[in-house]
Structure formats: C-alpha cells, structure tokens
C-alpha cells in the first residue's frame, strides 16, 4: 500500500510544478514571480509535495551537484530543455511498470507535446498555419524543423487542415504503420493498433508504409494501411470526423461498432452484449453528454443500460 508521499500526483499539478521549474532554470523568477511561486507552494499541500518530488528527481537524475546540473540544463536549447522537463514531469507520475499510476497511460503518451484526455477534444493552430484537431484520448508530438514539418501520431486520431509553407517544407504525419505526406490537404488519421485509417477530404496524400511501396490517395478516398500492406480503397466518410463538432453520427451503424466508438469518449468500461451488437442504429448524438446518449439508446432500441458504477456500464437486451 502506498503512503501519502508515494501516492500519484495529478497531471495538472505536475504541469504547474514543471512550469515553475522552467522559470527557475531560465533565470526568469524575478521578485514578483518568486512571490507568486511561494504563494503557489503554500496554497495546497499537493503543490509542495509535487515540488519536493521534482527537486528530488532532478537531483537524483543529474548525478552531479544540483547547482552544476541546473547550470548545464539552462544552457540547453529550448526544445531540449522542454523534453527534459517533460521527462521530469512524467517521472512524478510514473510507476515502475512504465505507466502513469493515476491514469494507466503509457509513458510515451504522457510525454507527448499535445494530448487530449478521455472525452476531451483539442484544436490548435500550428506554427505554419495548419489547423490540427485531436479526438478523445489522442497524443501527438510536433516536430517542426528547417527541413520538414513532422507530426508524430502516438495514439488516437487527428484531423489536419494543412497550410502552404513559405519554405516549402514537406508536411508529414508519422504513424506506427508508416508516413503520410500531405499535398495541400484536409484529412484525418486514426491509429488503430498497428493500422492507420486515413480519410482524405481534400487534396492528395502519399501513403508510405514502412515495409511496402508508397501509393497515392486522392480526394474523396479512404484507406487503411499497416507497415506491410494496404486495405481496399473506400469512399471517405465525413461522418468519421463529426467528433470535431462534438457529435457522433450513426447511419445504420451496428450497435457494437457504435458503442466501441462511444467508449472512446467516456471514462471507464462501456460494453455491448454480443447478442445485440448487430442491431442497426441511426442518429446524431452529443459527445458532451454520454449518459444522455445511453438513455437515447434505450428509447430507440430494445436494449437496457446497466450501470454497475459510473465507470462500469453494460448494454444488454431489454
């Protein structure tokens, strides 16, 4: 059993502590900021616990006197320093298994440049003007350099409206299956285990599996690919990106597939009994209130929703 000092620290507090550490390393803790920092530490015992653990970690990881270690870290380029901060922040949360204790997230996802939680959707404008949206439970690294614009999809799903780049750097989405190079496009990528599902709505893409020949995808087409092979080309489905507007759309969709998609937006376990997984469902459902969606299923299909707890829900025959 963990003691209070060993218990996981919330990700929000870890982010705050890491921010103060960045200011300390960069020498930007002026008198006013120092006062706010002292107030922050005193405002909540969890703040002080996070800061103490962060101090302990940076000292333990350095292997040299703390002052020397901080001097070296301060001299690192901003990008390298941010990576170091992410590592220290993740170590505040991580257990011996390599997963975050409080959320069971893999360490790589926890350290991502941009990550959305369960039921959360994010939208960002990238430095080149491209618009990036993340679906629930997704994580990416943004790796822009002088020679290329690379987005690494670590988990989940993204929607990208690519912008023209004055420096004409290629825009590449990197997935477990391979690379996707955008050519003035609007497209989504969904990472499903080791397969990447691509829906192309505008422009053209080049799909480059890690161990197969590259091929082109044209506007209005969809295709999945793995590291070694491609699936069949199908029509792109605009309903697949309704999540960007906070909706989940079903058009005679099998209930089992619908529930699997809904589960991505709801904490805990959501299960559909296999005996009713084939039932067709049509409708437009709000992702902001998954309980309301479950109630709607009971009104429109011969099913019953059983809630053992808020985090354990089963849909079975009525």
FENJO-V910437 format. One record per residue. N is the residue number from 1. PHI is phi in whole degrees, -180 to 180 (* if undefined). OMEGA is omega in radians with two decimals (NA if undefined). D_CENTER is the distance of its C-alpha to the mean C-alpha in whole Angstrom. Layout:
BEGIN
n = {N | N}
phi = {PHI | PHI}
omega = {OMEGA | OMEGA}
d_center = {D_CENTER | D_CENTER}
END
This chain:
BEGIN
n = {1 | 2 | 3 | 4 | 5 | 6 | 7 | 8 | 9 | 10 | 11 | 12 | 13 | 14 | 15 | 16 | 17 | 18 | 19 | 20 | 21 | 22 | 23 | 24 | 25 | 26 | 27 | 28 | 29 | 30 | 31 | 32 | 33 | 34 | 35 | 36 | 37 | 38 | 39 | 40 | 41 | 42 | 43 | 44 | 45 | 46 | 47 | 48 | 49 | 50 | 51 | 52 | 53 | 54 | 55 | 56 | 57 | 58 | 59 | 60 | 61 | 62 | 63 | 64 | 65 | 66 | 67 | 68 | 69 | 70 | 71 | 72 | 73 | 74 | 75 | 76 | 77 | 78 | 79 | 80 | 81 | 82 | 83 | 84 | 85 | 86 | 87 | 88 | 89 | 90 | 91 | 92 | 93 | 94 | 95 | 96 | 97 | 98 | 99 | 100 | 101 | 102 | 103 | 104 | 105 | 106 | 107 | 108 | 109 | 110 | 111 | 112 | 113 | 114 | 115 | 116 | 117 | 118 | 119 | 120 | 121 | 122 | 123 | 124 | 125 | 126 | 127 | 128 | 129 | 130 | 131 | 132 | 133 | 134 | 135 | 136 | 137 | 138 | 139 | 140 | 141 | 142 | 143 | 144 | 145 | 146 | 147 | 148 | 149 | 150 | 151 | 152 | 153 | 154 | 155 | 156 | 157 | 158 | 159 | 160 | 161 | 162 | 163 | 164 | 165 | 166 | 167 | 168 | 169 | 170 | 171 | 172 | 173 | 174 | 175 | 176 | 177 | 178 | 179 | 180 | 181 | 182 | 183 | 184 | 185 | 186 | 187 | 188 | 189 | 190 | 191 | 192 | 193 | 194 | 195 | 196 | 197 | 198 | 199 | 200 | 201 | 202 | 203 | 204 | 205 | 206 | 207 | 208 | 209 | 210 | 211 | 212 | 213 | 214 | 215 | 216 | 217 | 218 | 219 | 220 | 221 | 222 | 223 | 224 | 225 | 226 | 227 | 228 | 229 | 230 | 231 | 232 | 233 | 234 | 235 | 236 | 237 | 238 | 239 | 240 | 241 | 242 | 243 | 244 | 245 | 246 | 247 | 248 | 249 | 250 | 251 | 252 | 253 | 254 | 255 | 256 | 257 | 258 | 259 | 260 | 261 | 262 | 263 | 264 | 265 | 266 | 267 | 268 | 269 | 270 | 271 | 272 | 273 | 274 | 275 | 276 | 277 | 278 | 279 | 280 | 281 | 282 | 283 | 284 | 285 | 286 | 287 | 288 | 289 | 290 | 291 | 292 | 293 | 294 | 295 | 296 | 297 | 298 | 299 | 300 | 301 | 302 | 303 | 304 | 305 | 306 | 307 | 308 | 309 | 310 | 311 | 312 | 313 | 314 | 315 | 316 | 317 | 318}
phi = {* | -77 | -79 | -60 | -72 | -95 | -63 | -61 | -108 | -63 | -63 | -64 | -71 | -61 | -63 | -64 | -62 | -65 | -62 | -65 | -67 | -60 | -64 | -65 | -63 | -84 | 73 | -99 | -86 | -74 | -58 | -68 | -66 | -62 | -64 | -65 | -63 | -62 | -64 | -63 | -63 | -83 | -72 | -155 | -56 | -68 | -62 | -65 | -65 | -64 | -67 | -63 | -69 | -65 | -61 | -65 | -67 | -65 | -71 | -67 | -76 | -72 | 72 | -137 | -53 | -57 | -61 | -66 | -60 | -66 | -63 | -65 | -64 | -66 | -84 | -72 | -59 | -55 | -62 | -66 | -67 | -64 | -63 | -63 | -62 | -63 | -65 | -62 | -63 | -65 | -66 | -65 | -105 | -82 | -103 | -64 | -80 | 89 | -120 | -66 | -63 | -82 | -137 | 64 | -78 | -60 | -58 | -62 | -69 | -62 | -92 | -63 | -64 | -142 | -144 | -108 | -83 | -63 | 82 | -108 | -128 | -121 | -133 | -140 | -98 | -81 | -57 | -89 | 96 | -65 | -108 | -115 | -121 | -116 | -79 | -55 | 63 | -120 | -150 | -139 | -110 | -103 | -123 | -89 | -138 | -70 | -108 | -158 | -115 | -120 | -119 | -98 | -84 | -85 | -159 | 85 | -144 | -129 | -125 | -127 | -104 | -79 | -108 | -73 | -108 | -59 | -85 | 58 | -77 | -64 | -108 | -128 | -102 | -102 | -126 | -63 | -85 | 161 | -119 | -128 | -101 | -87 | -127 | 64 | -136 | -129 | -156 | -121 | -135 | -119 | -85 | -114 | 55 | -101 | -106 | -116 | -95 | -116 | -117 | -109 | -104 | -145 | 82 | -146 | -129 | -113 | -98 | -126 | -61 | -69 | -132 | -150 | -70 | -71 | -147 | -100 | -124 | -110 | -53 | 89 | -113 | -135 | -165 | -104 | -148 | -112 | -67 | -119 | -157 | -112 | -87 | -71 | -75 | -133 | -67 | -64 | -114 | -63 | -62 | -66 | -114 | -63 | -57 | -60 | -99 | 76 | -128 | -125 | -110 | -120 | -127 | 50 | -86 | -61 | -56 | -59 | -68 | -63 | -64 | -61 | -71 | -62 | -61 | -65 | -107 | -134 | -62 | 85 | -104 | -125 | -126 | -113 | -61 | -56 | -69 | -118 | -64 | -83 | -58 | -79 | -134 | -132 | 162 | -119 | -125 | -84 | -74 | -71 | -140 | -70 | -63 | -64 | -64 | -63 | -64 | -64 | -62 | -65 | -81 | -109 | -134 | -78 | -133 | -131 | -97 | -109 | -108 | -69 | -145 | -61 | -104 | -142 | -129 | -128 | -107 | -132 | -60 | -69}
omega = {-3.10 | 3.01 | -3.13 | -3.10 | -3.12 | -3.07 | 3.12 | 3.11 | -3.09 | -3.10 | 3.13 | 3.13 | 3.08 | 3.13 | 3.11 | 3.14 | 3.13 | 3.09 | 3.12 | 3.11 | 3.09 | 3.12 | 3.13 | -3.13 | -3.06 | -3.14 | -3.07 | 3.09 | 3.08 | -3.05 | -3.11 | 3.12 | 3.10 | 3.11 | 3.12 | 3.13 | 3.11 | 3.12 | 3.13 | -3.13 | -3.09 | -3.01 | -3.05 | 3.10 | 3.11 | 3.08 | -3.12 | -3.13 | 3.12 | -3.12 | 3.13 | -3.12 | 3.11 | 3.09 | -3.13 | -3.11 | -3.11 | 3.10 | -3.12 | -3.09 | -3.05 | -3.10 | 3.12 | 3.11 | -3.03 | -3.11 | 3.13 | 3.14 | -3.13 | 3.12 | 3.12 | -3.12 | 3.13 | -3.11 | -3.13 | 3.03 | -3.07 | -3.09 | -3.14 | -3.12 | 3.10 | 3.10 | 3.11 | 3.11 | 3.13 | 3.12 | 3.12 | 3.13 | 3.14 | -3.13 | 3.05 | -3.04 | -2.89 | 3.06 | -3.08 | -3.10 | -3.07 | 3.12 | 3.12 | -3.08 | -3.00 | -3.05 | -3.13 | 3.09 | 3.00 | -3.09 | -3.11 | 3.09 | -3.11 | -3.09 | -3.10 | 3.11 | -3.12 | -3.08 | 3.08 | 3.10 | 3.11 | -3.12 | -3.10 | 3.06 | -3.06 | 3.03 | -3.13 | 2.96 | -3.08 | -3.08 | -3.14 | -3.12 | 3.07 | 3.14 | -3.09 | 3.05 | 3.09 | 3.04 | 3.13 | 3.04 | -3.10 | -3.12 | 3.11 | 2.90 | 3.11 | -3.01 | 3.13 | 3.10 | -3.14 | -3.05 | -3.11 | 3.01 | -3.05 | 3.05 | -3.13 | 3.10 | -3.09 | -3.12 | 3.00 | -2.95 | 3.08 | 2.99 | -3.04 | 2.95 | -3.01 | 3.12 | 3.05 | -3.08 | -3.12 | -3.14 | 3.12 | 3.07 | 3.08 | 3.09 | -3.00 | 2.96 | -3.08 | -3.13 | 3.10 | -3.09 | -3.09 | -3.08 | 3.08 | 3.14 | -3.09 | 3.10 | -3.11 | -2.87 | 2.89 | -3.05 | 3.08 | 3.08 | 3.13 | 3.13 | 3.13 | -3.05 | -3.13 | 3.11 | 3.08 | 3.10 | -3.06 | 3.05 | -3.08 | -3.07 | 3.11 | 3.02 | -3.05 | 3.12 | 2.93 | 3.13 | -3.07 | 3.07 | -3.09 | -3.08 | 3.11 | -3.11 | 3.13 | 3.07 | -3.13 | 3.03 | -3.07 | -3.09 | 3.14 | -3.13 | 3.06 | -3.14 | 3.00 | 3.06 | 3.04 | 3.14 | -3.01 | -3.07 | 3.14 | 2.92 | 3.12 | 3.05 | 3.13 | 3.07 | 3.06 | -3.05 | 3.13 | 3.10 | -3.09 | -3.14 | 3.08 | 3.11 | 3.13 | 3.13 | 3.09 | -3.11 | 2.99 | -3.04 | 3.09 | 3.04 | -3.04 | 3.13 | 3.09 | -3.07 | -3.14 | 3.12 | 3.12 | -3.12 | 3.10 | 3.11 | 3.13 | -3.11 | 3.11 | -3.04 | -3.04 | 3.11 | 3.06 | -3.07 | 3.05 | -3.00 | 3.08 | 3.10 | -3.11 | -3.09 | 3.13 | -3.07 | -3.10 | -3.06 | 3.14 | -3.11 | 3.07 | 3.11 | 3.08 | -2.97 | -3.11 | -3.14 | -3.10 | -3.09 | -3.09 | 3.06 | 3.10 | 3.10 | -3.14 | 3.09 | 3.12 | 3.11 | 3.13 | -3.11 | -3.03 | -3.11 | 3.10 | -3.10 | 3.09 | 3.12 | 3.12 | 3.14 | 3.08 | 2.96 | 3.08 | -3.06 | 3.14 | -3.05 | 3.13 | 3.06 | -3.05 | 3.10 | 3.14 | NA}
d_center = {30 | 28 | 30 | 29 | 28 | 26 | 24 | 20 | 20 | 17 | 14 | 15 | 19 | 17 | 16 | 19 | 21 | 19 | 20 | 24 | 24 | 23 | 26 | 28 | 28 | 28 | 31 | 30 | 31 | 34 | 36 | 35 | 31 | 33 | 34 | 31 | 29 | 32 | 32 | 28 | 29 | 32 | 30 | 28 | 29 | 25 | 25 | 28 | 27 | 23 | 26 | 28 | 26 | 24 | 28 | 28 | 26 | 26 | 30 | 29 | 27 | 30 | 33 | 35 | 36 | 33 | 35 | 35 | 31 | 30 | 33 | 31 | 27 | 29 | 30 | 27 | 25 | 23 | 20 | 21 | 21 | 18 | 17 | 20 | 18 | 15 | 17 | 19 | 17 | 15 | 18 | 19 | 17 | 17 | 20 | 22 | 20 | 17 | 15 | 14 | 17 | 16 | 13 | 14 | 10 | 11 | 12 | 10 | 7 | 9 | 10 | 8 | 9 | 6 | 3 | 4 | 7 | 9 | 11 | 9 | 9 | 9 | 12 | 13 | 16 | 16 | 19 | 21 | 20 | 18 | 16 | 12 | 10 | 7 | 7 | 7 | 5 | 2 | 2 | 6 | 9 | 12 | 15 | 18 | 22 | 25 | 25 | 22 | 19 | 16 | 12 | 11 | 8 | 7 | 6 | 6 | 8 | 9 | 12 | 14 | 18 | 19 | 22 | 25 | 25 | 28 | 28 | 27 | 25 | 23 | 19 | 18 | 14 | 14 | 13 | 14 | 17 | 18 | 18 | 18 | 20 | 21 | 24 | 24 | 22 | 19 | 17 | 14 | 13 | 11 | 11 | 13 | 14 | 16 | 17 | 15 | 16 | 17 | 19 | 21 | 22 | 24 | 25 | 25 | 23 | 24 | 22 | 23 | 22 | 23 | 26 | 27 | 29 | 27 | 27 | 27 | 25 | 27 | 26 | 26 | 25 | 22 | 22 | 20 | 21 | 20 | 22 | 25 | 26 | 25 | 25 | 27 | 27 | 26 | 26 | 23 | 22 | 21 | 21 | 17 | 16 | 17 | 14 | 14 | 17 | 16 | 18 | 19 | 22 | 24 | 27 | 29 | 26 | 26 | 25 | 24 | 21 | 21 | 20 | 18 | 16 | 16 | 15 | 12 | 12 | 15 | 15 | 17 | 19 | 20 | 22 | 25 | 28 | 29 | 32 | 31 | 28 | 30 | 31 | 30 | 28 | 28 | 27 | 24 | 22 | 20 | 17 | 18 | 20 | 20 | 23 | 25 | 23 | 25 | 28 | 28 | 28 | 31 | 33 | 32 | 32 | 35 | 32 | 32 | 29 | 29 | 27 | 28 | 26 | 23 | 21 | 23 | 24 | 26 | 27 | 31 | 34 | 36}
END
